[in-house]
Amino acid sequence: MSYQRLAAGITLVACSLFPGSALAEILIAIAGPMKGQFSQFGEQMRAGAEQAVEDINAKGGVNGEQLVLEIADDACSADQAVAVANQLIGKEVAFVAGHFCFSASIPASEVYSNAGIIQISPATTLPKFTDERPGRGIFRLAPRDDAQSKVAGRFLAEAYSTGRIAILHDKTAYGKGLTDAVKTVMNDLGKTESISRGFDAGEDNFRSLVSQLKLENIDVVYLGGYHPEAGQIKLEMDRQGLNAVLVSGDAVMSEDYWVVAGPSGGGTLFTYPAVPREMSAAQTVVAVLEDGGKPADRYALTTYAAIQAWAQAAETAASIASEDVAKALSEGSFETVLGTLTFDENGDSNIPDYVWFEWRDGEPHRM
């Protein structure tokens, strides 16, 4: 008899004689861009997942069973995401925290739903992900894109109820989509814009555009677009002495905005999801991650929270069966590094929500 067969036989005998000696395990997974141009986000997901598993196991695991983490690279590709999802099904994972990009999350969700696997994306913001979710086991722990427009539209309608508002967009899917949604919210609240127009993304001369804004005595400019054009428009507003507030979306949360606009960028307001690492409930985990030289940024903490929520739901259900856990996730509340977390009937989470930031002295400050 070979050594390997003898060892296997000894193991089988030991397990049969001492069944309590074999530790039960539950396999869970994270899936995201672990390599390539988006690997920094995959690194965050990995750091948060590894710490969550370590912390949960240290407290006894889930329903008395230890968690084992599988890490999958989807390259933010639809085809690779589907392949990864099928591989994880073959490994009998109970839960997936992922994916990162909507192009991966959406096709993978169909595979997970058909296989009865819970999926919580810590990053996908596209409304379609949950609006058209294929089953009750699909959730997100990231703010929806359209939540941003509600916050901004309400602010413009209320703060500038008697002011003159200009709506500008860069004609991209992101920029025009955002301004269309903001305009709808604002108009529904009874406020009408004075100007609404687009400009070409990549344009670098905004003198005539700002001149028009000045002639119209605009008080506030809402801009849907990215930081390069936003910075140039704000710079031109200052050059022409247009004392109007620039308001924009999450795309201006970039240090490059200040590189372009410089001190002229001071006072720019924008919406951005609440920063997880600043939340009081996250401080212990942030310290542990940073002490270990690991990232403690947004997707580390949202991934950590996704695993916490699933683990608590499985404990509540006293089961890891997808139907039982999905019911618990839909009906319960969970204490996480992001605070008290709930999911609505759509699978969307209550946190983190969009909040207001202001550029001051080269830094974005939460208002």
C-alpha positions in Angstrom: 0.0 0.0 0.0 1.3 3.5 -0.9 2.0 6.1 1.8 -0.8 8.3 0.3 -3.4 5.6 0.5 -2.3 4.6 4.0 -2.5 8.2 5.2 -6.0 8.6 3.6 -7.1 5.4 5.3 -5.9 6.7 8.7 -7.7 10.0 8.2 -11.0 8.2 7.3 -10.7 6.0 10.4 -9.9 9.0 12.6 -12.9 10.9 11.3 -15.2 7.9 11.8 -14.0 7.3 15.3 -13.8 10.9 16.4 -16.3 12.8 14.3 -16.0 15.9 16.5 -12.3 16.2 15.5 -13.2 17.3 11.9 -13.9 21.0 11.7 -16.9 22.0 9.5 -16.3 24.8 7.0 -18.3 27.1 4.9 -16.8 28.3 1.7 -17.5 31.9 0.7 -15.9 34.0 -2.0 -15.1 37.5 -3.3 -15.0 38.3 -7.0 -13.5 41.4 -8.5 -10.6 42.9 -10.5 -7.6 41.3 -8.8 -5.3 42.1 -11.7 -5.0 44.8 -14.3 -6.0 48.5 -14.3 -8.6 48.1 -11.6 -6.5 45.9 -9.3 -6.3 48.6 -6.6 -10.0 48.0 -6.0 -9.6 44.3 -6.0 -6.8 44.7 -3.4 -9.2 46.7 -1.2 -11.9 44.0 -1.5 -9.4 41.3 -0.6 -8.1 43.1 2.4 -11.6 43.7 3.8 -12.7 40.1 3.1 -9.7 38.5 4.7 -10.1 40.7 7.8 -13.8 40.0 8.0 -13.3 36.2 7.8 -10.5 36.3 10.3 -12.6 38.3 12.8 -15.8 36.2 12.3 -13.8 33.0 12.7 -12.2 34.3 15.9 -15.7 34.7 17.3 -16.7 31.1 16.5 -17.6 31.4 12.8 -21.1 31.1 11.4 -23.5 28.7 13.0 -20.5 27.1 14.6 -18.7 26.6 11.3 -15.5 28.3 10.2 -15.4 30.4 7.0 -13.0 29.7 4.2 -12.4 32.5 1.7 -12.0 31.9 -2.1 -10.7 34.8 -4.2 -11.7 35.1 -7.8 -10.5 37.5 -10.5 -13.1 38.6 -13.0 -11.0 41.4 -14.7 -14.2 43.5 -14.9 -15.2 41.4 -17.9 -18.7 40.0 -18.5 -17.4 36.8 -20.0 -14.8 36.2 -17.3 -17.4 37.0 -14.6 -19.7 34.4 -15.9 -16.9 31.9 -16.0 -15.8 32.8 -12.5 -19.4 32.5 -11.2 -19.7 29.0 -12.7 -16.4 28.0 -11.1 -17.6 29.2 -7.7 -20.8 27.2 -8.1 -18.6 24.1 -8.8 -16.8 24.8 -5.6 -20.1 25.0 -3.7 -19.6 28.5 -2.3 -22.5 29.7 -0.1 -22.0 33.4 -0.7 -20.2 35.8 -3.0 -19.2 39.4 -2.1 -18.8 40.9 -5.6 -18.6 41.8 -8.2 -17.0 45.3 -8.6 -17.9 46.5 -12.1 -21.5 46.5 -13.2 -20.4 44.8 -16.4 -19.4 41.8 -14.3 -22.0 42.0 -11.5 -25.0 41.9 -13.7 -24.2 38.8 -15.9 -22.8 37.0 -12.8 -26.0 37.7 -10.8 -28.0 35.6 -13.3 -25.7 32.7 -12.7 -25.8 33.0 -8.9 -29.5 33.4 -8.8 -30.1 30.2 -10.9 -27.7 28.3 -8.6 -29.2 29.6 -5.3 -26.1 31.6 -4.2 -26.4 34.9 -2.3 -24.6 37.8 -4.0 -23.9 41.2 -2.3 -22.0 43.7 -4.5 -19.9 46.1 -2.4 -19.4 48.5 -5.4 -22.0 48.3 -8.2 -24.0 51.5 -8.3 -25.9 51.1 -11.6 -29.7 51.0 -10.8 -30.3 48.2 -13.3 -28.3 45.8 -11.0 -31.1 45.6 -8.5 -34.0 47.1 -10.5 -33.8 44.0 -12.8 -32.3 41.5 -10.4 -33.0 37.9 -11.4 -33.9 36.7 -7.9 -34.3 37.6 -4.2 -30.7 36.6 -3.4 -29.1 39.6 -5.1 -28.2 42.6 -3.1 -25.9 45.7 -3.2 -24.0 47.6 -0.5 -23.3 50.6 -2.6 -25.3 53.8 -3.3 -27.4 53.8 -6.5 -26.5 56.3 -9.1 -29.9 57.8 -9.1 -29.7 58.5 -5.4 -27.2 61.2 -6.2 -29.6 63.0 -8.5 -32.3 63.1 -5.8 -29.9 64.7 -3.3 -28.7 67.3 -5.8 -32.1 68.1 -7.3 -33.6 68.6 -3.9 -30.7 70.9 -2.9 -31.0 73.0 -6.0 -34.8 73.4 -5.7 -34.6 74.4 -2.0 -31.4 76.3 -1.6 -31.9 78.3 -4.9 -35.7 78.5 -5.0 -35.4 82.2 -6.1 -32.0 81.9 -7.8 -31.1 81.5 -11.5 -29.8 78.0 -12.2 -27.8 76.7 -15.2 -27.7 73.0 -16.1 -24.6 72.0 -18.0 -23.4 68.5 -19.2 -20.5 67.1 -21.2 -22.8 65.0 -23.5 -21.4 61.7 -22.1 -23.7 59.0 -20.8 -22.6 59.8 -17.2 -22.8 63.6 -17.5 -26.0 63.9 -19.4 -27.6 61.1 -17.5 -26.8 62.7 -14.2 -28.1 66.2 -15.3 -31.3 64.8 -16.8 -32.0 63.0 -13.5 -31.2 66.1 -11.4 -33.3 68.3 -13.7 -36.3 66.0 -13.3 -36.1 66.0 -9.5 -35.7 69.8 -9.4 -38.5 70.4 -11.9 -40.8 68.1 -10.0 -40.2 70.2 -6.9 -41.3 73.3 -8.8 -38.0 74.8 -9.8 -37.1 75.5 -13.4 -33.6 76.1 -14.7 -32.7 79.3 -16.6 -30.3 77.6 -19.0 -29.7 73.9 -20.0 -27.1 73.1 -22.5 -24.3 70.7 -23.4 -20.7 71.0 -24.3 -18.2 68.6 -25.8 -16.1 66.4 -23.5 -12.5 67.3 -24.0 -13.2 70.9 -24.9 -10.7 73.4 -23.4 -12.1 76.8 -24.2 -15.2 77.9 -22.2 -15.0 81.6 -22.6 -18.2 81.9 -24.7 -20.1 79.5 -22.5 -19.2 81.4 -19.3 -20.0 84.7 -21.0 -23.5 83.4 -21.7 -23.8 82.4 -18.0 -22.7 85.8 -16.9 -25.2 87.6 -19.2 -28.0 85.5 -17.7 -26.9 86.4 -14.2 -26.6 82.8 -13.2 -26.4 82.2 -9.4 -25.5 78.5 -9.5 -24.2 76.1 -12.2 -24.9 72.4 -11.9 -22.4 70.5 -14.0 -22.7 66.8 -15.1 -19.3 65.8 -16.2 -15.7 65.0 -15.2 -13.0 67.0 -13.3 -11.0 68.3 -16.3 -13.8 70.3 -17.8 -15.3 71.2 -14.4 -12.0 72.7 -13.3 -11.6 74.7 -16.5 -15.2 76.0 -16.3 -14.7 77.1 -12.7 -11.4 78.8 -13.6 -13.1 80.7 -16.4 -15.9 81.7 -14.1 -13.4 83.3 -11.8 -11.5 85.0 -14.7 -14.8 86.6 -15.9 -15.9 87.5 -12.4 -18.9 85.3 -12.4 -19.7 84.9 -8.8 -21.8 81.7 -9.1 -21.5 78.5 -7.2 -20.4 75.4 -9.1 -22.2 72.2 -8.0 -21.3 68.8 -9.5 -21.4 65.1 -8.9 -19.0 62.4 -7.6 -16.6 62.7 -10.6 -15.0 65.8 -9.1 -13.9 63.9 -6.1 -10.4 63.9 -7.6 -7.2 65.8 -6.6 -6.8 66.5 -10.3 -9.8 68.8 -10.0 -7.8 71.2 -7.8 -4.8 70.7 -10.1 -6.8 72.2 -12.9 -8.9 74.8 -11.0 -6.4 75.8 -8.3 -7.7 78.3 -5.7 -10.6 79.1 -8.1 -12.0 75.7 -7.2 -12.7 76.8 -3.6 -16.3 76.6 -2.8 -17.2 74.0 -5.4 -19.9 71.7 -4.0 -20.4 68.1 -5.0 -22.2 64.9 -3.9 -20.3 61.8 -3.0 -21.1 58.7 -1.0 -20.3 59.0 2.7 -16.7 57.9 3.3 -16.7 54.6 5.2 -13.4 55.0 6.9 -14.8 58.1 8.7 -17.7 56.3 10.2 -17.4 55.6 14.0 -18.2 51.9 13.6 -15.3 51.4 11.3 -12.5 52.8 13.4 -11.3 49.5 15.0 -11.2 47.7 11.6 -9.5 50.7 9.9 -6.8 50.6 12.6 -6.3 46.9 12.3 -6.0 47.1 8.5 -3.6 50.0 8.5 -1.5 48.5 11.2 -1.1 45.5 9.0 -0.1 47.6 6.0 -3.4 46.9 4.2 -5.8 49.3 2.5 -8.7 50.6 4.7 -10.5 52.4 1.9 -14.1 52.3 0.6 -14.2 48.9 -0.9 -12.2 47.2 1.9 -14.9 48.3 4.3 -18.0 47.7 2.1 -16.7 44.2 1.4 -16.1 43.7 5.1 -19.7 44.9 5.8 -21.2 42.7 3.1 -19.6 39.6 4.7 -20.8 40.8 8.1 -24.4 41.2 6.9 -24.4 37.7 5.2 -22.9 36.1 8.3 -25.4 37.7 10.7 -28.3 36.8 8.4 -27.1 33.2 8.3 -27.0 33.2 12.1 -30.5 34.6 12.2 -31.8 32.0 9.8 -29.7 29.2 11.5 -29.0 28.2 7.9 -26.8 29.0 4.9 -29.5 28.0 2.4 -30.0 30.9 0.0 -33.8 31.2 0.5 -33.4 31.4 4.3 -30.5 33.9 4.2 -32.2 36.0 1.5 -35.3 36.3 3.7 -33.3 37.2 6.7 -31.3 39.9 4.7 -34.6 41.4 3.4 -36.3 41.5 6.8 -33.5 42.2 9.3 -31.0 44.8 10.4 -27.3 44.2 10.8 -24.6 45.9 12.8 -21.6 46.5 10.5 -18.5 48.6 10.1 -20.7 51.0 8.2 -23.3 51.2 11.0 -26.8 49.7 11.1 -27.5 48.2 7.7 -30.9 47.3 6.2 -31.9 46.3 2.6 -35.2 47.3 1.0 -37.5 45.2 -1.1 -35.3 45.9 -4.1 -32.1 44.6 -2.5 -30.7 48.1 -2.1 -29.0 49.1 1.1 -29.6 52.2 3.3 -25.9 53.0 3.6 -23.6 54.5 2.5 -25.8 57.4 1.2 -24.7 60.4 -0.8 -23.6 63.4 1.2 -22.3 66.9 0.4 -18.6 67.8 0.1 -16.9 71.2 -0.5 -13.5 71.9 -2.1 -11.5 74.1 0.3 -7.8 74.8 0.4 -7.0 72.0 -2.0 -9.0 69.3 -0.1 -12.5 68.0 -0.2 -14.3 68.6 3.1 -17.6 67.0 4.2 -20.2 69.6 4.9 
